[in-house]
Amino acid sequence: MSLYDELERAAKLDPERALIRITTTYEPAGGPDARVFPPTYPAGPRDEHPYVIEPRRYDGQERESVLLDSVPSEANRVEEALLRAWRAKRVQIPLMLLEHEAVTLSSLEAPHRYADAYLRDSLIDGVAFDKSDVGAAILVSTQDDASSLYEYDPGSLVYGAWNSHRKGRQARFPRIYESRIDGWDPKVGRRKAGRMDPLNLQGAVVGTGDNWEHQSVLEKASARKEKGGVRLSEIGHGNIAPSDAHGGVTISGATRTATLSFAALDRLGFGPAPGEAQVAARAALAAYALLGDRLAFGAGSLWLRSGCELLVIDEVIEWVGRGGKHAPFELALNDAVELFGTARDRAQAAGLPMNLKPVTLKPNKALADAIDFSLTRATTEG
């Protein structure tokens, strides 16, 4: 039985194929117990560090964990990988492209996906997005009939979306695929951060931007007080004394856990399409999710951010069925590309196509002005 056949079998809620689970084991690029830098979050009054550290159960034991990459962040990484593959002409997927001057923003980059304000404030052939044929069709999508979203923006169905920018009761689409990475046994470190000026410039500054006037050490107190001056360090010159900065953590290892839920997929309907087409569309969405996962996480290492690169030690991709039955399988990147193409074509033949010609949008005047201002004239003060 081919993997596509198994996807169709799972889309029919076969109890032997309830979900796909991917478990990847990593060690830091610097070796076991090396330091990595997790994402930082605003620290509350009782927090000693900006990291998310909590006790969790893993392999039947309670262990301390640190969040290395959250579910929303992982989804964004997958979307970035899909966009890179599309630009490289490696895959054919539906996209909406907002174009203005030298700026191009895709629907895979829009924070709220199909419901994003960038799309709302754009035009298709001179018609406001919400009133255009494409926009109007997408915006009436529901869980019972998501065929228009499937056609123009399947990522919103796979990674989840909610139309929160428009009035009224709007549809919510929960994610069917999710992934996160946790580090184990974290020990929080410390470090000092500063900057040395090679010429050791001293004094104060009056003015901003390229038009500033230097004040001597003797003058700087009055200059800053009377003329609104600032320190040299505030415009990129002078020394900055070392001070406390978040120092990362050492970890014994890390684990990525990703799941693709066919029970969640089953909640998506495609209007009056026959049952065969509905199953094929769900299989195509599953293949889309697997394609994104392999593009983003199928390499030998994973770079999350500066100071946080992880080396793959082991990975298991498996079907998980009722009763906890496991059936591992292999899925190389080229096979994932082929699988998605097959699934997409099968759904199209059954009557549910994906639109593979990018939908081009232009910003309305207000959005165009805001983009121009942000790129060319905005200042820190502005």
C-alpha positions in Angstrom: 0.0 0.0 0.0 1.4 3.4 -1.0 1.7 6.3 1.5 -1.0 8.1 -0.4 -3.3 5.2 0.0 -2.6 5.2 3.7 -3.4 9.0 3.8 -6.8 8.3 2.2 -7.3 5.4 4.6 -6.6 7.8 7.5 -8.9 10.4 6.1 -11.7 7.9 6.3 -10.9 7.6 10.1 -9.5 4.1 9.9 -8.7 3.3 13.6 -5.3 1.9 12.6 -4.3 5.3 11.2 -5.5 7.8 13.8 -2.6 10.3 13.5 0.9 10.8 12.3 3.5 11.6 15.0 7.1 12.8 14.3 9.6 12.6 17.2 13.0 14.1 16.6 15.9 13.9 19.2 18.5 16.6 19.1 21.7 17.6 20.8 23.2 21.1 20.8 25.5 21.8 17.9 28.2 22.4 20.5 27.8 18.9 21.9 25.8 17.4 24.8 25.3 19.8 27.7 26.3 22.8 25.5 24.7 26.2 26.0 21.8 27.2 23.8 19.7 30.3 23.7 15.9 29.8 24.0 13.4 32.4 23.0 12.8 35.2 25.5 9.6 36.5 26.9 8.7 39.5 29.1 9.6 38.5 32.6 7.1 39.0 35.4 7.9 40.3 38.9 8.5 36.8 40.2 10.5 35.6 37.2 14.3 35.2 37.5 14.9 34.8 33.7 13.0 35.4 30.5 12.7 31.8 29.5 9.7 29.3 29.8 10.9 26.6 32.1 8.5 24.1 33.6 8.4 20.5 34.9 7.0 18.1 32.4 6.6 14.3 32.1 8.7 12.7 29.4 9.4 8.9 29.0 7.4 8.3 32.2 9.6 10.6 34.3 9.1 14.2 35.5 11.9 16.4 34.1 12.6 20.1 33.9 12.1 21.4 30.4 12.7 24.7 28.6 10.8 25.8 25.6 13.1 26.1 22.6 10.4 26.8 19.9 6.7 27.2 20.4 3.8 25.8 18.2 3.2 29.2 16.5 6.9 29.7 15.8 7.2 26.2 14.4 4.3 26.9 12.1 6.0 30.1 10.8 9.2 28.1 10.1 7.2 25.6 8.0 5.5 28.5 6.1 8.9 30.1 5.5 10.2 26.7 4.2 7.2 26.3 1.9 7.7 29.8 0.5 11.4 29.2 -0.1 10.6 26.0 -2.0 8.0 27.8 -4.1 10.4 30.6 -5.0 13.0 27.9 -6.0 10.2 26.3 -8.2 10.5 23.1 -6.2 6.8 22.9 -5.3 3.6 24.2 -6.7 1.2 25.5 -4.0 -1.6 28.2 -3.8 -0.3 31.7 -2.9 -1.6 35.2 -2.6 1.0 37.9 -3.3 0.7 41.5 -2.2 3.1 43.5 -4.4 4.1 47.2 -4.0 7.2 48.8 -5.5 10.1 46.5 -4.3 7.9 44.8 -1.6 6.3 41.4 -2.0 4.4 39.9 0.9 2.9 36.4 0.5 -0.1 34.8 2.3 2.4 32.5 3.9 4.0 35.5 5.6 0.8 37.3 6.6 0.4 37.0 10.5 -3.3 36.1 10.4 -3.1 34.1 7.2 -6.2 34.4 5.0 -7.8 36.9 7.4 -4.9 39.2 7.7 -5.2 43.0 7.5 -2.6 43.2 4.7 -5.0 41.3 2.5 -8.1 43.1 3.8 -6.5 46.5 2.9 -5.5 45.4 -0.6 -7.1 45.3 -4.1 -7.5 42.5 -6.7 -7.8 44.1 -10.2 -8.8 47.4 -8.6 -11.5 45.8 -6.4 -11.3 45.7 -2.6 -10.2 42.3 -1.4 -13.3 41.6 0.6 -15.5 42.4 -2.4 -13.5 40.6 -5.0 -14.5 37.1 -6.2 -11.5 35.5 -4.4 -11.8 37.4 -1.2 -15.6 37.1 -0.9 -15.4 33.3 -1.5 -12.7 32.9 1.1 -14.4 35.0 3.7 -17.6 32.9 3.7 -15.6 29.7 4.4 -16.8 27.6 7.3 -15.8 24.3 8.7 -18.7 22.8 6.8 -17.5 24.3 3.5 -13.8 25.2 3.4 -13.5 24.5 -0.3 -12.5 28.1 -1.2 -9.8 28.2 1.5 -8.6 24.8 0.3 -8.4 26.3 -3.2 -6.6 29.6 -2.4 -4.9 29.2 1.0 -4.7 25.7 2.3 -2.1 26.8 4.9 -4.9 28.5 6.8 -6.6 25.1 7.3 -3.4 23.3 8.1 -1.8 25.8 10.6 -5.0 27.4 11.8 -6.6 30.8 11.3 -9.2 33.1 12.8 -10.8 36.1 11.2 -10.5 38.4 14.2 -10.2 41.7 12.2 -13.7 41.8 10.9 -17.0 42.3 12.8 -19.5 39.6 13.5 -19.2 36.0 14.3 -16.3 34.8 12.2 -15.1 31.3 11.5 -12.2 29.8 13.4 -10.1 27.0 11.9 -8.0 25.1 14.4 -4.7 23.8 13.3 -4.5 20.2 12.2 -0.7 20.1 12.4 1.4 21.3 15.3 5.0 21.0 16.3 7.2 22.2 19.3 10.7 21.7 20.6 11.6 21.3 24.3 15.1 21.2 25.8 15.7 18.9 28.8 17.3 19.5 32.2 18.0 23.2 31.6 20.5 25.0 33.8 20.2 28.8 33.4 23.5 30.6 32.8 24.7 34.2 33.1 26.6 36.5 30.9 27.7 40.1 30.7 27.1 42.2 27.5 28.6 45.5 26.6 30.4 47.3 23.7 33.8 48.8 23.3 34.3 51.8 21.1 37.7 51.5 19.3 38.3 55.3 19.6 36.7 55.6 23.1 34.6 58.6 22.0 33.2 60.5 24.9 30.8 63.3 25.5 27.1 64.0 24.6 25.1 64.6 21.5 22.6 67.3 20.6 20.4 66.6 17.6 19.4 63.4 16.0 20.1 61.3 12.9 22.8 62.6 10.6 22.5 66.1 12.0 24.0 66.0 15.4 26.5 68.2 17.4 29.1 66.9 19.7 29.3 68.3 23.3 32.4 68.0 25.4 32.5 66.2 28.7 32.3 69.5 30.5 29.4 70.7 28.4 27.4 67.4 28.3 25.5 67.8 31.5 24.0 71.2 30.6 23.6 70.2 26.9 21.6 67.1 27.8 19.5 69.1 30.3 18.9 72.3 28.3 18.9 71.0 24.7 17.6 67.5 25.0 20.9 65.9 24.3 21.6 62.2 24.5 24.6 59.9 25.2 26.9 59.0 22.4 26.0 55.4 23.0 22.4 56.1 22.1 23.4 57.0 18.5 25.9 54.1 18.1 29.2 55.7 19.4 31.0 55.5 22.7 31.4 52.6 25.1 28.6 50.7 26.8 29.6 49.3 30.1 29.0 45.5 30.5 25.7 44.7 32.2 23.7 41.6 32.9 22.1 39.9 29.9 20.2 36.7 29.6 22.8 33.9 29.5 21.1 31.0 27.8 20.8 27.5 29.2 22.7 24.3 29.1 20.6 21.3 28.2 21.1 17.5 28.1 19.2 17.3 24.8 16.1 18.4 23.0 13.0 16.8 21.5 10.7 17.9 18.7 7.2 16.5 18.8 4.9 17.0 15.8 1.4 15.6 15.2 -0.9 15.5 12.2 -4.5 14.9 13.4 -6.9 13.1 11.1 -9.7 13.6 13.7 -9.2 17.4 13.3 -9.1 17.0 9.5 -12.4 15.1 9.6 -14.0 18.3 11.0 -13.4 20.1 7.7 -16.1 19.8 5.1 -16.1 20.9 1.5 -19.7 21.8 0.8 -21.7 19.7 -1.7 -18.6 17.9 -3.0 -19.1 14.1 -3.1 -17.6 11.9 -0.4 -14.7 10.7 -2.6 -13.7 14.3 -3.3 -13.9 15.2 0.4 -11.6 12.3 1.4 -9.2 13.3 -1.4 -9.1 16.9 -0.2 -8.4 15.9 3.4 -5.6 13.6 2.1 -4.1 16.5 0.1 -4.1 18.7 3.2 -2.3 16.0 5.1 0.2 15.7 2.3 0.6 19.5 2.4 1.4 19.3 6.2 3.9 16.6 5.7 5.6 18.5 2.8 6.0 21.6 5.0 7.4 19.5 7.9 10.0 17.8 5.7 11.0 21.1 4.1 11.5 22.8 7.5 12.8 19.9 9.6 14.1 17.3 7.3 17.8 18.3 7.3 20.6 17.1 9.5 20.5 20.1 11.7 18.1 22.8 12.7 19.0 26.5 13.2 16.5 28.2 15.5 18.3 31.5 16.2 21.7 32.8 17.0 23.2 30.6 19.6 20.6 27.8 19.2 21.5 25.3 16.5 20.5 21.6 17.1 21.9 18.5 15.5 19.6 15.6 14.7 20.4 12.5 16.6 17.4 10.4 15.8 14.0 10.8 14.1 10.9 8.6 14.0 7.9 9.2 11.7 5.1 6.9 12.5 1.4 6.2 12.2 -0.3 5.9 15.6 -3.5 3.9 15.8 -6.1 3.1 18.3 -4.7 1.3 21.3 -1.3 3.1 20.8 -0.2 0.9 18.0 2.8 2.3 16.1 3.8 1.8 12.5 7.0 3.7 11.6 7.6 4.8 8.0 10.2 6.8 6.0 9.5 10.0 4.2 12.4 11.7 2.4 11.9 15.3 1.2 11.7 14.3 -2.5 9.1 11.7 -1.6 7.1 14.3 0.3 7.2 16.6 -2.8 5.9 13.8 -4.9 3.3 12.7 -2.4 1.8 16.2 -2.3 1.7 16.5 -6.0 -0.1 13.1 -6.2 -2.6 14.1 -3.5 -3.3 17.5 -5.0 -3.9 16.0 -8.5 -6.2 13.3 -7.1 -8.3 15.9 -5.3 -8.5 18.0 -8.5 -9.6 15.0 -10.5 -12.3 14.4 -7.9 -13.6 18.0 -8.3 -11.7 20.0 -5.6 -8.7 21.8 -7.3 -6.1 24.0 -5.7 -5.4 27.3 -7.5 -1.7 27.1 -8.5 -1.6 30.5 -10.2 -0.6 33.2 -7.6 -3.3 35.7 -6.9 -1.8 39.2 -7.2 -2.9 42.0 -4.9 -2.0 45.7 -4.7 -2.3 47.7 -1.5 -5.0 50.4 -1.3 -3.8 54.0 -1.0 -3.8 54.1 2.8 -1.8 50.8 3.0 0.6 51.9 0.2 1.2 55.2 2.1 1.9 53.3 5.3 4.3 51.0 3.6 6.1 53.9 1.9 6.4 55.8 5.2 7.7 52.8 7.1 10.3 51.9 4.5 11.6 55.4 3.7 10.6 58.1 6.2 9.8 56.6 9.5 12.1 57.5 12.4 12.4 56.2 15.9 10.6 59.3 17.2 7.9 58.8 14.5 
